[in-house]
């Protein structure tokens, strides 16, 4: 009986883990992510800086480090390297993740949409050395 109660409690606790944890583990669909990326095109481009910085070479690049883009001081000091986990955290709520960022966007709240967008960006943005 104790084993059953302990297993039930463990299952309950695991089920209550924050959604953000599940989002990082979610498998993204690059095709659906490309559709999500259309929302980003108002400010971003894969190849060129616009209102926001280009995404070419995004994965493995330090946040706020493109030499030809004028980042906020907050983004320059953010200090992360862009990868699946750091993008997931940032894209969920950019202004909360980096208070003072110029990215005045509420974020991609749906964990699956974030996973899809990140999968698309991973596929669509080559190695940083190619983009310089």
Protein Blocks (a to p, Z undefined) as FASTA:
>chain_A
ZZmmmmmmmmmmmmmpcfklmmmmpccdfklmmmmmmmmmmmgcfkbccfbccfehkgop
aehiafkbccdfklmmnopacdfklmmmmmmommlmmghiablcebjfblklmmmmmmmm
mmmmccfklmZZ
